[in-house]
């Protein structure tokens, strides 16, 4: 992924890291091999202690969970951001006061960074974020991060989002970003964790109807969408999801997933350009394993998509997201 230009954010002040954590960040930056494995190994020897955090590009503070030290190191060494194209795509469709669902929040970067973007602008109301992350250590880190980020309105939920209510096994591989309800690696540990349906939470009033959903659950997206079918049909939120080789592990194709969403609401599908230039055409018949993609499912008209792309390109050139003019306009969306 092409990172946005700008000053060297790796030297920004505000991080509070132990000597071992700083070493992990250094090694992640300079090692020719093992950029992720070595920081994970270092993190595996550390206990989480209060006061250790990093600062993101837009000023959010993330409490460090050592078991995912490789992710924090990558953020610091990648211009203090993560998946810039996905982050800006989410921001382009959010407006002040909206609700954002972050399903598969991991360390909470998207949740905290977007909350920071909207809460840091004078006179601009913040957004409400609902972050779903089933791994208990990461949940604890996100919850500790919320109070040190003034203005962040984040509901952190420790559940697997799926199409049933009950419990389910989560398989834990070598690092947290690959946790999945279907094992990716031999010898994976398992945790039995609660499951929840988005439809039940929205219908009961526990969470507001979403305007934007970002979901990255390593192949479990189809089940999550089935559990949100009534919400998707009624409110037609913008959906940003990953589609890659994980679909095969769960026994469906990209065509199956896109066909399901298109049957629920008049969604069309666009590729989120990895270089931060907006959106481009995507064939729902393309092979997810051979052609992995981050995808926007949208019901918005073409002018709204063009306006969102303009915003993303501007933010990529400047290296910062500034919520000034947002696409779409209120008349372009279902409320």
Buried (B, 14 or more C-beta within 10 A) or exposed (E): BEBBEBEEBBEBEEBBBBEBBEBBBBBBBEEEEEBBBBBBBBBEEBEBEEEBBBBBBBBBBBBBBBBBBBBBBBBBBBBBBBBBBBBBBBBBBBBBEBBBBBBBBBBBBBBBBBBBBBBBBEEBBBBBBBBBBBBEBBBBBBBBBBEEBEEBBBBBBBBBBBBEEEEBBBBBBBBBBBBBBBBBEEEBEEBEBBBBBBBBBBEEEEBBBBBBBBBBBBBBBBBBBBBBBBBBEBBBBBBBBBBBEBBEBBEBBBBBBBBBBBEBBEBBBBBBBBEBBBBEEBEBEBBBBEEBBBBBBBBBEEEBBEBBBBBBBBBBEEBBBBBEEBBBEEEBBEE
